[in-house]
Amino acid sequence: MEHELEKLSEIYLSHKNYTPQTLKSYRIAFKHYINYLKDHDIDYAKTSDVIRYREQKRDLGHSTHYIYIHICALKGLYQYLKTNQRHLLISDHYTYDIMEGIKNENIQYHISKTILTLEQARHLILHTKKIRKSIWHYRNHAIVYLMLTAGLRSHEIIALKKEDYLVEDGKSILYIRKKGQDKLIQRVSITPGVKDAMDAYLSRRKDTNPYLFITTKNTSPDQFLSRTFFMVMFRRVLEDCGLDGLGITPHALRHTAGMMNLLRGGSVEATKSLLRHVNIKSTVVYQDYLERLLDHTELEIENYILKEDFGGIYQSILNYLES
């Protein structure tokens, strides 16, 4: 059954001069939100319903930026419906803007996600390899291994196709598709270990699906992993590895890849290339974070005040990172 907001959201977008990418993002946001309302038999949402919807997205591990876009879309929609309620001849429920009391996500340009320790990252790779039995175990191991070493985003993993996986000049390569576009734009090298993991998974595939990673539960010949499925799958991987409850999200694997490259002595420029940042300012955030971990200003102050010796602080912090 169609929800009233399906038509009203399209009317709203038709009156806005948004870019094609924004239109696509907002349509996705509206689709998720309206499906949530349908699933909970809500015809006219209240502020509390939107808050529960936002909390559900957080619980599923969606990024702050992802939720920020959803809330922006809903704020614009409900403000438009309030302003044009009489003109659109719609219910009096829309004379009240339910989004007025809802604060959006706080976008902060620093690393806010959990970063795995060296031991946790090693355990995630080795344990997902050790427990492989069914084809989805092979898939999950390949995904985790790839994300931890190449710093791929979850939406890039989802969009990968078999044709994007090539061997050029003896090196295994992935071509990453730009979000919202179909052309290949970025070339990513993968390690021999990742290649072995991916090949082991692909050798067990008997389907004609063009996507590199798929669900074994969907029989559609061209279905890709949904974002929700990816989140559920990742949570199950963490549970299997005993790492659940630590705030680790799929994007944390990307942060970890960048941080590990700096910890091993890689340059900011090399880390920028690894993470495919457009602006090096995005990469410097990782360096600042690392330098802050290694900064012992507070202990030096305490040492100065109490005249105590806190030698070996650098090694202590590095030991902590590996614990």
N, C-alpha and C positions, 0 to 999 in steps of 0.2 A: 504493500500500500504506500502510495506516495505521501511524503510529508509536506506540509505547506511551505516549509522553508526551502525545499528544493527549487520551487519556482521563484520564490522571493529572493533567494540568493543569486539566481541568474539575472533577475531584474536589477538587483543592486550592482552586480558586476558590469552590466550593460551600460550603466550610467557613470562608470568610472574610467578614467583614462590611464589604466594600469598597463605596465609592460606585459608582453606575452608570458614572461617567466613568473611575474607576480600573479597574473590571472591563473596560471596553472597551479601555483602554490596555494592560492586562496580556494580554488575549486577542490583541491585535495583536502584542505582543512575543513571546508564545509561538508564534504562527503563523510569524513570521519566523525564529525560532530553530529550530523543528522543521523548517521547509522547508530550512534550512541543513543540518541533520543528515541529512535525506533526500538532499539533493543530494550529500552527501559519504559516503553509505552508513555513517552512524554510528548504531549502535543504543544504545550507552551512552557518552556523552560523557566526556571527561577534562577536567581543568582547562585543558590546552593547547588543546583544541578550542574552549572558551569564549573563551579569549584570542584565538584566530584569528578567531572570529566577531566579537568586539568590534573587532578591527583592521580587518576588512572593512567594518564600519559606519563607522569613522573614515575609511577610504579613500574611501568613497562620499560623504563630506562631510556626514554626519548631525551634527546639533548635539550639544553636550555634554549638554544636558537630555534629548534624545531617547535617547541611549545610556544615560544615568543611569537612566531609567525601565526600559529593557530589563534592565539588570543588577539593579536592585531586584526586578523580577519573577522573574528566575532565582534570585536569592539566596533569596527566599521559598519558591519551589517546591522547590528542592533541600534546603533545611532541613526543610521539611514531609515530603518523601519519606524523609529519613534518620530523622526522629523516628517516622514511621508505617510504616516498611518492613515490619515483621512483621505489623502489623494489616492492611495492604493486600495482603499475600501477594505481594510483588513481588521482583524479583531482588536478590541480595546486593550488586550493584553500587551500589545506592542507600544502603547503610549508610555510605558515605563521601560527605561533602558536598563536591563538587568546587568549590563556590563559596567555600569558606572562605579560600582564599589569593588571591582576586581582589579587588583594590581597585576601588571604584566611581569614576566620574568625579568630579573635583573641581569642584563647582558654585561659581563665583565671580561675585559680582554686580558685574562690571565688564566693559567691552568687551574681549573676548579675540579677536574675529575681525578679520581684515584689513579695513581701511577703504580704499576706492579713493581715489586722488588725483583731483583735478578733471580732469586730463588723461585718466586711465584711464576715468573715468565717461563723459566726452565721447566717447572713442574707442569704448567699448562700444556706445553708442547709435548713433553715426554709422556704424561699420563694419558692425554687424548690419543697418542699413538699406541700406547700399551693396551688400552681397552678396546681397540678396534675389532669388531666382529661383523656387525651389519654394515650395509653400504652407507647409512647415515653417519656411522662412526668415522668412516673414512672421509666423508664429506666434511664433518665438523673439524676433524684434525687438520685437514688441508686448509680450511678457512682460518682457523686460529693461527696456524703456522704462518700463513701468508700475511695476515694482519699484523702479527707481532714483528715480522722481519721487514716487511715492505711498507708498513704504515698506511694501509688502505683504509678508507672509510667504509662503513657498512653499506651505504647506497651504491658505492663503486663495486663492492663484492656482488651485490644483487644484480647489477646491470651487466656484469661480465658475460660474454658469450664464448663458446668454444673457439670461434674463429679469431678471438682476441688473444688466444694463447698460441704463440709461435716460437720457433727456434730460428734465430738469425745469427749467422757467423758463429755457430756453436754455442750460443747463449740463449737461455730460455727467457722469453719476453712476454709481458702482458701489455696490451694497449688499453688504456683506461678511457672510457667514454665520458665526455663532459655531461654533467647532470642536465637533463632537459634536451639534450641533443643526441644524435645518433652517430655523428662522425667520430673517428678515433683521433685523439689529440695528444695523449701523453703516453710515453713509453717507460715501462717499469721493468727492471731486471729482477728475476727471482733466483733464489739460491738453489743449489742442487738438492738440498733437503726438501724444500718446498716443491720442487719439480717432482721428486719421487712420491711425495704425499699426494699431489694432484693426479699424477699418472696412475697411482694405485686406486684412487677413487674413480677416475674416468674409465679404467679398464673394467670396472664392475657395472658400468652403465650399459643398459641394453636398449635405451630409448633413442628417439630422434629429436629430443628437445634441444634447441640451439643454445640454451643458456648453460654456463659453466657449472653453476651450482643450483640444484633444484630440490624440491621436496619429493620424497618417494610416495607420499600419500595422494598427490594430485595426478590424475591420469591425463590431463590436458597436454597435448604434444608441444605446446610452446609457452607453458606457464613458468614464470620466474618466481623466486622467493618473495613473499610479501614482507613488508617491514615488520608487521606484527609477528609473523612466523619466525623471522630472524631473531627478534627479541626473545621469544619463547625458547627457541633453540639454544640461544646463547646462555640463558639462565640455566637450562638443563645441563649444559656443558660445565658451568661453574659448580653446580651441585655435584656432578659426577667427580669433579676434581677437588671437592671440599673447599672451594673458594667462594661459596655463596655467602651473602651477608656482609661482604667487605666493600660494597659500593662500586664494584668493578662493572663498567659498562663496555659495550663494543668499542666506543670511541676511546676508552682508556687504553686499549691495545695500541692505538695510533699514538697517543701521548707517550706510551711506554717505548715504542720504537724510536721516537725522536729523542727521548731522554737517554736511552741506552746508547744511542749513537754518540751523544755528547760525552757520556760517562766513559766510553771506550777511547775517547780522545778525538773523535770526529769534529770537524769544524762546523761553525754555524752555517757556512755556505753549503757544505755537504749535507747538513741536516735539512736545509731549505730545499735542496734538490730531492732528497729522500721523501719529504712530506709534500713536495710539489706546491709549496706556498707561492702565491703570486707576489706577495710583499714580504720582504725579509723581516719586517717588524713582527710578523706572526711567529717567525722562528726565534727571534731574540727573546720572546717570552719564555721559551724553554731554557735558554741560557741564563736568563735572570732568575728563573726558578731554581736552577741548579746552583748558581752562585749563592743564592739565599740559603740553600740547604748547607752549603759549605762555609757560610759566613758565621764566624764565631764572635761577633761583636758583643753580644750580651754576656757571653762567658768571659770575654776579656775585661768587660766592665766589672763583673763580679770578681774576677781575679785581681783587678786593680784595687777594688774596695776591700776585699778580704785577704788580699795578699796570698792567695792560694794558687797552686799549680794545676792548670788544666791542659797539660801537654797531650799531644796526640789527638786533638779534637777532629782533625781532618779524617784520620783513619777511623775514628769512632763513628763518624757520620757515614762513611763509606761502608763500614761494617753493618750499620743500621739499614742502609739501603739494600743490602744483600740478605738481611735477616728475614 
